[in-house]
């Protein structure tokens, strides 16, 4: 049994948020089954050695991994050089609310990627297909790049920021022409080569068709307007203005 994800959960109390528990996602190595558990301990103290006694609840495969459809692109069996597998965030799984939301979310991202595969753009992530196991989609095979924009700016080495910004705009305009809104544009979700050139918009987990509700997949704090509930181009344009500020100043925001 291995820990694959963990995160702290907070509850509102007396107009403040206080720690409630740590949620842990486990994977059973011999059969690939997933389980979740709740621990009263803080996240940094949770280790494989102190999880004995926790109630492990099995997560049905169909709740986190959608069935593969033959109309989708199946990725290469062996991971090619220059590619990586993006796996779903199982930590969002909640059997008391919408148990299949993780599966549905991954399926929506596949559909977005399939649309982009038919309408490619050099400044939008290159999708190589679905990673399939047991007839279910367990991840997305994507082309990777040297570093994130955040890492490039943090390195403090000068690069052509105007060209980088224009590339981001071009990728964003392409999404918008297809009726899509990214909804989580930030320097971590943009990848570049080591020269800071050829920016590529990645991480399409929050990408929706314009006008769709965002659900629990919203923007990153500090890079999105508060209270956003639906996919709107203004979400992306606001984030783009903050990225432009970072690039023009040549330093990260506090």
DOZA-611541 format. One line per 4 residues: number of its first residue (from 1); for each residue y negated, x negated, z of N, C-alpha, C. Coordinates in Angstrom, 1 decimal, m for minus. Atoms other than C-alpha are relative to their C-alpha. Layout:
NUM	Y/X/Z/Y/X/Z/Y/X/Z  ...
This chain:
1	1.2/m0.9/0.0/0.0/0.0/0.0/m1.2/m0.9/0.0  1.2/0.8/0.0/m3.3/m1.5/m1.0/m1.3/0.9/0.0  1.3/m0.7/m0.1/m6.9/m0.4/m0.3/m0.7/m0.2/m1.4  0.7/0.2/1.3/m8.7/0.2/m3.7/m1.4/0.4/0.1
5	1.4/m0.4/m0.2/m11.9/1.9/m2.5/m0.2/0.4/1.5  0.4/m0.5/m1.4/m13.7/2.7/0.8/m1.5/0.2/0.0  1.4/m0.3/m0.1/m17.0/4.1/1.7/m0.3/0.8/1.3  0.4/m0.7/m1.2/m18.9/5.4/4.7/m0.6/1.4/m0.3
9	0.6/m1.3/0.2/m19.7/9.1/5.0/m0.9/0.4/1.2  1.0/m0.3/m1.0/m22.7/10.4/6.9/m0.2/1.6/0.1  0.3/m1.4/m0.2/m23.6/13.9/8.3/m1.4/0.1/0.5  1.4/m0.2/m0.5/m27.0/15.3/9.1/0.0/0.5/1.4
13	0.0/m0.4/m1.4/m27.8/15.6/12.7/m1.4/m0.3/0.6  1.4/0.2/m0.6/m31.2/16.2/14.4/m1.0/m0.6/m1.0  0.9/0.4/1.1/m33.0/15.7/11.1/0.2/m1.5/m0.4  m0.3/1.3/0.3/m31.3/12.4/10.6/1.4/m0.1/m0.5
17	m1.4/0.1/0.5/m28.1/11.1/8.9/0.7/m1.0/0.9  m0.8/0.9/m0.9/m25.5/9.6/11.3/1.4/m0.2/m0.6  m1.3/0.3/0.5/m22.2/7.9/10.5/1.0/1.0/0.6  m1.1/m0.9/m0.4/m19.2/10.3/10.6/1.4/m0.6/m0.1
21	m1.3/0.7/0.1/m16.2/8.4/9.2/m0.1/m0.9/m1.3  m0.2/0.8/1.2/m15.0/5.9/6.6/1.1/0.6/m0.8  m1.1/m0.5/0.8/m13.1/7.3/3.7/0.6/m1.1/m0.8  m0.7/1.1/0.6/m10.4/5.1/2.3/1.0/0.5/m1.1
25	m0.9/m0.3/1.1/m8.5/5.3/m1.0/1.1/m1.1/m0.1  m1.2/1.0/0.1/m5.0/3.7/m1.1/0.7/0.2/m1.3  m0.9/m0.1/1.1/m2.7/3.0/m3.9/1.4/m0.6/0.4  m1.4/0.4/m0.3/1.1/2.7/m3.5/0.5/m0.9/m1.1
29	m0.3/0.9/1.1/2.2/m0.3/m5.5/1.2/0.3/m0.8  m1.2/m0.1/0.7/5.7/0.6/m6.3/0.1/1.2/m1.0  0.0/m1.2/0.9/4.9/4.0/m7.9/m1.3/0.4/m0.5  1.3/m0.3/0.5/1.2/4.0/m8.5/m0.7/1.2/0.6
33	0.6/m1.3/m0.6/0.5/7.1/m6.3/m1.2/m0.4/0.9  1.3/0.2/m0.7/m2.9/7.4/m4.7/0.0/1.0/1.3  0.2/m0.7/m1.3/m3.7/8.6/m1.1/m1.4/m0.2/0.5  1.2/0.3/m0.7/m6.8/9.0/0.9/0.2/0.3/1.5
37	0.0/m0.1/m1.4/m7.5/8.8/4.6/m1.4/m0.1/0.6  1.3/0.1/m0.7/m10.4/9.1/7.1/0.2/m0.8/1.2  m0.1/0.8/m1.1/m11.0/6.5/9.7/m1.3/0.1/0.8  1.2/m0.1/m0.8/m13.5/6.7/12.7/m0.7/m1.3/0.0
41	0.6/1.3/0.0/m14.2/3.0/12.2/m1.0/m0.2/m1.1  1.0/0.4/1.0/m17.1/1.5/10.3/0.7/m0.7/m1.1  m0.7/0.5/1.2/m16.3/0.4/6.8/0.3/m1.5/0.1  m0.2/1.5/0.0/m16.7/m3.4/7.4/1.2/m0.4/1.0
45	m1.1/0.3/m1.0/m14.0/m3.2/10.2/1.3/0.5/m0.5  m1.3/m0.5/0.6/m11.4/m1.4/8.0/0.7/m1.0/m0.8  m0.9/0.9/0.7/m8.6/m3.7/7.0/1.4/0.5/m0.1  m1.4/m0.4/0.1/m5.0/m3.3/5.9/0.7/m0.1/1.3
49	m0.7/0.2/m1.2/m4.0/m4.5/9.3/m0.3/1.0/1.1  0.4/m1.0/m1.1/m5.8/m1.7/11.3/0.0/1.4/m0.5  0.0/m1.4/0.5/m5.0/1.4/9.3/1.2/0.8/0.4  m1.2/m0.7/m0.5/m1.8/2.2/11.0/m0.4/1.2/0.9
53	0.3/m1.2/m0.8/m1.8/5.7/12.5/m0.9/1.0/m0.8  0.9/m0.9/0.7/m4.2/7.1/9.9/0.9/1.0/m0.8  m0.7/m1.0/0.8/m3.1/10.4/8.2/m0.2/m0.3/m1.5  0.1/0.2/1.4/m2.4/9.6/4.5/0.3/1.3/m0.7
57	m0.2/m1.2/0.7/m2.9/12.5/2.2/0.1/m0.4/m1.5  m0.2/0.3/1.4/m1.5/12.2/m1.3/m1.0/0.7/m0.9  0.9/m0.6/1.0/m3.9/12.8/m4.2/0.8/0.4/m1.2  m0.7/m0.4/1.3/m2.3/14.8/m7.1/m0.5/m0.8/m1.2
61	0.4/0.8/1.1/m2.4/12.7/m10.2/m1.0/0.8/m0.9  0.8/m0.8/0.9/m3.9/15.6/m12.2/m1.4/0.2/0.6  1.3/m0.1/m0.5/m6.8/15.7/m9.8/m1.0/m1.1/m0.3  0.8/1.1/0.3/m8.0/12.3/m10.7/0.1/m0.6/m1.4
65	m0.3/0.6/1.4/m6.5/11.4/m14.1/0.3/1.1/m0.9  m0.3/m1.1/1.0/m6.8/13.9/m17.0/1.1/m0.4/m0.9  m1.1/0.2/1.0/m4.0/14.3/m19.5/m0.7/m0.6/m1.3  0.4/0.6/1.2/m4.4/12.2/m22.6/0.2/0.9/m1.2
69	0.0/m0.9/1.1/m5.2/14.2/m25.7/0.2/m0.9/m1.3  m0.2/0.8/1.2/m3.9/12.9/m29.1/m1.2/m0.2/m0.9  1.3/0.1/0.8/m7.4/13.5/m30.6/m0.8/m1.2/0.6  0.8/1.1/m0.6/m8.7/10.7/m28.3/0.5/m1.3/m0.5
73	m0.4/1.3/0.4/m8.6/7.0/m29.1/0.8/m0.7/1.2  m0.7/0.7/m1.0/m5.9/5.1/m27.2/m0.3/m1.5/m0.1  0.4/1.3/0.0/m7.0/1.7/m26.2/1.2/m1.0/m0.2  m1.1/0.9/0.2/m5.0/m1.5/m26.8/0.9/m0.2/1.2
77	m1.0/0.2/m1.1/m1.9/m2.1/m24.7/m0.3/m1.2/0.8  0.4/1.2/m0.7/m3.0/m5.6/m23.9/m1.5/m0.1/0.0  1.5/0.1/m0.1/m6.6/m6.1/m22.7/m0.5/m1.1/m0.8  0.5/1.1/0.9/m8.4/m8.0/m25.4/m1.0/m0.9/0.7
81	1.0/0.9/m0.6/m10.6/m11.0/m24.6/m1.4/0.7/m0.3  1.3/m0.6/0.1/m14.2/m9.8/m24.0/0.0/1.5/0.3  m0.1/m1.4/m0.3/m13.1/m6.4/m22.7/0.3/0.2/1.5  m0.3/m0.3/m1.4/m12.7/m4.7/m19.3/0.4/1.4/0.1
85	m0.3/m1.4/m0.2/m11.3/m1.5/m17.9/m0.9/0.6/1.1  0.7/m0.8/m1.0/m13.6/0.9/m16.2/0.8/1.1/0.5  m0.9/m1.0/m0.6/m11.7/3.0/m13.7/m0.8/1.0/0.7  0.8/m1.0/m0.6/m12.8/6.3/m12.2/m0.2/m0.3/1.5
89	0.4/0.2/m1.4/m14.5/6.4/m8.8/0.8/1.1/0.8  m0.9/m1.0/m0.7/m11.7/8.1/m6.7/m0.6/0.4/1.3  0.6/m0.2/m1.3/m13.9/7.9/m3.6/m0.7/1.4/0.0  0.7/m1.3/0.0/m15.6/11.1/m4.8/1.0/1.2/0.2
93	m1.0/m1.0/m0.1/m12.3/13.0/m4.5/m0.2/0.8/1.3  0.1/m0.9/m1.1/m12.7/16.0/m2.2/0.9/1.3/m0.2  m0.9/m1.2/0.2/m9.8/18.5/m1.9/m0.5/1.3/0.5  0.5/m1.3/m0.5/m11.9/21.0/0.0/m1.1/0.6/m0.8
97	1.0/m0.5/0.9/m14.5/21.4/m2.7/0.5/0.3/m1.4  m0.6/m0.2/1.3/m13.6/20.9/m6.3/1.0/m1.2/m0.2  m1.0/1.0/0.0/m10.4/18.9/m6.2/0.2/m0.8/m1.3  m0.2/0.6/1.3/m10.2/18.2/m9.9/m1.3/m0.5/m0.7
101	1.3/0.5/0.6/m13.9/17.1/m10.3/0.1/m1.4/m0.5  m0.1/1.4/0.5/m12.9/13.4/m10.6/0.7/0.0/m1.3  m0.7/0.0/1.3/m10.5/14.2/m13.4/m0.9/0.6/m1.1  0.9/m0.7/1.0/m13.0/16.5/m15.1/m1.2/m1.0/m0.4
105	1.1/0.9/0.2/m15.7/13.8/m14.7/0.4/m1.1/m1.0  m0.5/1.1/0.9/m13.5/11.1/m16.4/0.2/0.6/m1.4  m0.2/m0.7/1.3/m12.7/13.6/m19.2/m1.3/0.1/m0.7  1.4/m0.1/0.6/m16.4/14.2/m19.8/m0.5/m1.3/m0.5
109	0.4/1.3/0.4/m17.0/10.5/m20.0/0.8/m0.4/m1.3  m0.8/0.3/1.2/m14.2/10.1/m22.5/m0.6/0.7/m1.2  0.6/m0.7/1.1/m15.7/12.8/m24.7/m1.3/m0.6/m0.4  1.3/0.7/0.4/m19.1/11.1/m24.6/0.3/m1.3/m0.7
113	m0.3/1.2/0.7/m17.5/7.8/m25.5/0.6/0.2/m1.4  m0.6/m0.3/1.3/m15.5/9.4/m28.4/m1.2/0.4/m1.0  1.1/m0.3/0.8/m18.8/10.8/m29.7/m0.8/m1.2/m0.4  0.7/1.2/0.3/m20.4/7.4/m29.5/0.8/m0.9/m0.9
117	m0.8/0.8/0.9/m17.5/5.8/m31.2/m0.1/0.4/m1.5  0.2/m0.5/1.4/m18.1/8.0/m34.2/m1.5/m0.2/m0.4  1.5/0.3/0.2/m21.9/7.2/m33.9/m0.4/m1.2/0.7  0.2/1.2/m0.8/m22.0/3.6/m32.8/m1.5/m0.5/m0.1
121	1.3/0.6/0.1/m25.2/1.7/m32.0/0.1/m1.4/0.8  m0.2/1.4/m0.6/m25.5/m2.1/m31.1/m0.6/0.0/1.4  0.6/0.0/m1.4/m27.5/m1.2/m27.9/0.6/1.0/0.9  m0.7/m0.9/m0.9/m25.0/1.2/m26.5/1.5/m0.5/0.1
125	m1.3/0.6/m0.2/m21.7/0.2/m25.0/1.1/0.4/m1.0  m1.1/m0.1/1.0/m18.7/m0.3/m27.3/1.3/0.4/0.6  m1.2/m0.6/m0.6/m15.8/1.9/m26.4/1.3/m0.4/m0.9  m1.2/0.4/0.8/m12.3/0.6/m27.4/1.2/1.0/0.2
129	m1.0/m1.0/m0.1/m10.3/3.6/m26.2/0.4/0.2/1.5  m0.5/m0.4/m1.4/m8.5/5.2/m23.2/1.2/m0.9/0.4  m1.2/0.7/m0.5/m6.1/3.3/m21.0/0.9/1.1/0.6  m0.9/m1.1/m0.3/m3.1/5.6/m20.6/1.2/m0.5/0.7
133	m1.2/0.3/m0.8/m0.3/5.5/m18.0/0.6/1.4/0.3  m0.7/m1.2/m0.3/2.3/8.2/m17.8/m0.6/1.3/m0.6  0.6/m1.1/0.7/0.5/10.4/m20.3/m1.4/0.4/0.5  1.3/m0.4/m0.6/m2.7/10.4/m18.2/m1.0/m1.2/m0.3
137	1.1/1.0/0.2/m6.1/8.6/m18.8/m0.3/m0.6/1.4  0.3/0.6/m1.2/m6.5/6.1/m16.0/m1.2/m0.9/0.0  1.2/0.8/0.1/m9.5/4.2/m17.3/m0.5/m0.1/m1.5  0.6/0.2/1.3/m11.7/3.3/m20.3/m0.1/m1.5/m0.3
141	0.1/1.4/0.4/m11.4/0.1/m22.2/m1.4/m0.2/m0.7  1.3/0.2/0.5/m14.9/m1.2/m22.9/m0.3/m1.5/m0.3  0.4/1.3/0.3/m16.5/m4.3/m24.4/m0.9/m0.5/1.1  0.9/0.5/m1.1/m18.1/m6.5/m21.7/m0.9/m1.1/m0.6
145	1.0/1.0/0.4/m21.1/m8.8/m21.9/m0.2/m1.0/1.1  0.1/1.1/m0.9/m22.3/m11.9/m20.1/m0.4/0.4/1.4  0.5/m0.4/m1.3/m24.2/m10.3/m17.3/m0.8/1.2/0.0  0.9/m1.1/m0.1/m26.3/m7.4/m16.1/m1.4/m0.4/m0.2
149	1.4/0.3/0.1/m30.0/m7.2/m16.7/m0.5/m0.4/1.4  0.4/0.3/m1.4/m30.4/m7.3/m12.9/0.3/m1.5/0.3  m0.4/1.4/m0.2/m28.5/m10.7/m12.8/m0.9/m0.9/m0.8  0.8/0.8/0.9/m30.6/m12.0/m15.7/m1.4/m0.2/0.6
153	1.3/0.1/m0.6/m33.9/m11.2/m14.1/0.0/m0.8/1.3  m0.1/0.7/m1.3/m32.7/m12.4/m10.7/0.1/m1.5/m0.1  m0.1/1.4/0.2/m31.9/m15.8/m12.2/m1.3/m0.7/m0.1  1.3/0.5/0.1/m35.6/m16.3/m12.7/m0.3/m0.9/m1.2
157	0.2/0.8/1.2/m35.2/m17.9/m16.1/m0.7/0.8/m1.1  0.7/m0.8/1.0/m37.7/m16.8/m18.8/0.8/0.4/m1.2  m0.7/m0.4/1.3/m36.4/m14.8/m21.8/m0.9/1.0/m0.7  0.8/m0.9/0.8/m37.8/m12.5/m24.5/0.1/1.4/0.6
161	m0.1/m1.3/m0.7/m38.5/m9.5/m22.3/m0.4/1.2/m1.0  0.4/m1.0/0.9/m40.3/m7.6/m25.1/1.1/0.4/m0.9  m1.1/m0.3/0.9/m37.3/m7.9/m27.4/1.1/0.8/0.8  m1.0/m0.6/m0.9/m35.0/m6.9/m24.5/m0.4/1.5/0.2
165	0.4/m1.4/m0.3/m37.1/m3.8/m23.7/0.1/0.8/m1.3  m0.1/m0.7/1.3/m37.2/m2.8/m27.4/1.5/0.4/m0.3  m1.4/m0.3/0.1/m33.4/m3.0/m27.5/0.5/1.1/0.8  m0.3/m1.0/m0.9/m33.1/m0.8/m24.5/m0.5/1.4/m0.5
169	0.6/m1.2/0.6/m35.5/1.7/m26.1/0.8/0.5/m1.2  m0.7/m0.4/1.2/m33.5/1.7/m29.3/1.3/0.7/0.4  m1.3/m0.6/m0.4/m30.2/2.4/m27.5/m0.3/1.4/0.6  0.3/m1.3/m0.7/m31.9/5.2/m25.4/m0.4/1.0/m1.1
173	0.4/m1.0/1.1/m33.4/6.8/m28.6/1.2/0.5/m0.7  m1.3/m0.4/0.6/m29.9/6.8/m30.1/0.7/1.1/0.8  m0.6/m1.1/m0.8/m28.5/8.7/m27.2/m0.7/1.3/m0.1  0.8/m1.3/0.1/m31.3/11.2/m27.3/0.1/0.7/m1.3
177	m0.2/m0.7/1.3/m30.9/11.8/m31.0/1.4/0.7/m0.1  m1.3/m0.7/0.0/m27.3/12.7/m30.3/0.0/1.1/1.1  0.1/m1.1/m1.0/m28.5/15.2/m27.6/0.5/m0.4/1.3  m0.5/0.5/m1.3/m27.4/13.0/m24.7/m1.1/m0.6/0.8
181	0.9/0.6/m1.0/m29.2/11.9/m21.6/0.8/m0.9/0.9  m0.8/1.0/m0.8/m28.0/8.8/m19.7/0.0/0.4/1.5  0.2/m0.5/m1.3/m29.4/10.0/m16.3/0.2/m1.1/1.1  m0.1/1.0/m1.0/m28.7/6.7/m14.5/m0.3/m1.4/m0.5
185	0.5/1.3/0.6/m30.6/4.0/m16.3/m0.6/m0.9/1.0  0.5/1.0/m0.9/m31.2/0.9/m14.2/0.5/m1.3/m0.4  m0.3/1.4/0.5/m30.9/m2.9/m14.5/1.5/m0.3/0.2  m1.5/0.3/m0.2/m27.2/m2.8/m13.2/0.8/0.7/m1.2
189	m0.7/m0.7/1.1/m26.3/m0.4/m16.1/m0.4/m0.4/m1.3  0.3/0.6/1.3/m27.7/m2.6/m18.8/0.6/m1.4/0.0  m0.6/1.4/0.1/m25.8/m5.7/m19.9/m0.7/m0.8/m1.1  0.7/0.8/1.0/m27.2/m8.6/m21.8/0.9/m1.3/m0.2
193	m0.6/1.2/0.1/m26.0/m11.9/m23.2/m0.7/m1.1/0.9  0.6/1.0/m0.9/m26.8/m15.2/m21.4/m1.4/m0.3/m0.3  1.4/0.3/0.4/m30.1/m15.5/m23.3/m0.9/1.2/0.3  0.8/m1.2/m0.3/m31.2/m12.0/m22.2/m0.2/0.8/m1.2
197	0.1/m0.8/1.2/m30.9/m10.7/m25.7/1.1/1.0/m0.2  m1.0/m1.0/0.3/m29.0/m7.9/m27.2/0.4/0.9/1.2  m0.4/m0.9/m1.1/m29.2/m5.4/m24.3/0.9/1.1/m0.4  m0.9/m1.1/0.3/m26.5/m2.8/m24.1/0.0/0.9/1.2
201	0.0/m1.0/m1.0/m26.7/0.4/m22.2/1.5/0.4/0.3  m1.3/m0.2/m0.4/m23.5/0.9/m20.2/0.1/1.1/1.1  m0.3/m1.0/m1.1/m21.9/3.1/m17.5/m0.5/1.4/m0.3  0.4/m1.3/0.5/m22.0/6.5/m19.0/0.6/1.1/0.9
205	m0.6/m1.0/m0.9/m20.5/8.3/m15.9/m1.0/1.2/0.3  0.9/m1.1/m0.3/m23.7/10.3/m15.4/m0.6/0.6/m1.3  0.5/m0.4/1.3/m24.4/10.8/m19.2/0.5/1.4/m0.2  m0.3/m1.4/0.2/m24.6/14.5/m20.0/m0.8/0.4/m1.3
209	0.8/m0.6/1.1/m25.7/16.7/m22.9/m1.3/0.5/0.6  1.3/m0.4/m0.5/m29.3/17.6/m22.5/0.0/1.5/0.5  0.0/m1.3/m0.6/m29.8/20.6/m20.2/1.2/0.3/0.9  m1.2/m0.2/m0.9/m26.4/20.2/m18.4/m0.4/m0.3/1.4
213	0.2/0.3/m1.5/m26.3/20.2/m14.6/0.7/m1.3/0.2  m0.5/1.3/m0.3/m25.7/16.8/m13.1/1.2/0.0/1.0  m1.0/0.0/m1.1/m23.4/17.9/m10.2/m0.2/m1.2/1.0  0.1/1.1/m0.9/m22.7/15.0/m7.9/m0.4/m1.4/m0.7
217	0.3/1.3/0.8/m23.4/12.4/m10.7/m1.5/0.0/m0.3  1.4/0.1/0.3/m27.1/11.8/m10.4/m0.4/m1.5/m0.2  0.5/1.3/0.2/m29.3/8.7/m10.7/0.1/m0.8/1.2  0.0/1.0/m1.1/m29.5/5.6/m8.5/m1.3/0.1/0.8
221	1.2/m0.1/m0.9/m31.9/5.8/m5.5/m0.9/m1.1/m0.4  1.0/1.0/0.3/m35.1/4.0/m6.3/m0.2/m0.1/m1.5  0.1/0.1/1.5/m34.5/4.4/m10.1/0.0/1.3/m0.6  0.0/m1.4/0.5/m34.6/8.2/m10.4/m0.9/0.8/0.8
225	0.8/m0.9/m0.7/m36.9/10.9/m9.5/0.8/0.8/1.0  m0.7/m0.8/m1.0/m35.9/12.8/m6.4/0.1/1.5/m0.5  m0.2/m1.4/0.3/m34.5/16.3/m6.8/0.4/0.4/m1.4  m0.5/m0.2/1.3/m33.2/15.9/m10.3/1.3/0.8/0.0
229	m1.3/m0.7/0.0/m30.5/18.5/m11.0/0.6/0.2/m1.4  m0.5/m0.2/1.3/m30.2/18.6/m14.8/m0.4/m1.1/m0.9  0.2/1.1/0.9/m30.0/16.2/m17.7/m1.2/0.3/m0.9  1.3/m0.1/0.7/m33.5/15.8/m19.2/m0.4/m1.4/m0.5
233	0.4/1.3/0.5/m34.9/13.0/m21.3/m1.0/m0.6/0.9  0.9/0.6/m0.9/m37.6/12.6/m18.8/0.6/m0.9/1.1  m0.7/0.8/m1.0/m35.0/11.3/m16.4/0.1/m1.5/m0.5  m0.1/1.4/0.6/m34.4/8.3/m18.8/m1.3/m0.7/m0.2
237	1.3/0.6/0.2/m38.0/7.8/m19.6/m0.7/m0.5/1.2  0.6/0.4/m1.3/m39.0/7.6/m16.0/0.7/m1.4/0.4  m0.8/1.3/m0.3/m36.2/4.9/m15.4/m0.5/m1.1/m0.9  0.4/1.0/0.9/m37.3/3.1/m18.5/m1.4/m0.6/0.4
241	1.3/0.5/m0.4/m40.9/2.8/m17.2/0.2/m1.0/1.2  m0.3/0.9/m1.1/m39.5/1.2/m14.0/0.6/m1.3/m0.5  m0.6/1.2/0.5/m37.4/m1.2/m16.0/m1.1/m0.9/m0.8  1.1/0.7/0.7/m40.4/m2.1/m18.2/m0.9/m0.8/1.0
245	0.7/0.7/m1.0/m42.3/m2.9/m15.0/0.6/m1.3/0.5  m0.8/1.2/m0.4/m39.6/m5.3/m13.9/0.0/m1.1/m1.0  m0.1/1.0/1.0/m39.4/m7.0/m17.2/m1.4/m0.6/m0.2  1.3/0.5/0.2/m43.2/m7.4/m17.5/m0.4/m0.9/1.1
249	0.3/0.8/m1.2/m43.5/m8.8/m14.0/0.9/m1.2/0.1  m0.9/1.1/m0.1/m40.5/m11.0/m14.4/0.7/m0.1/1.3  m0.7/0.0/m1.3/m39.2/m10.1/m11.0/0.5/1.4/0.4  m0.7/m1.3/m0.5/m37.1/m7.4/m9.2/m0.9/0.7/0.9
253	0.7/m0.9/m0.9/m38.6/m4.5/m7.4/0.5/m0.1/1.4  m0.4/0.0/m1.4/m38.5/m4.5/m3.6/0.7/1.2/0.4
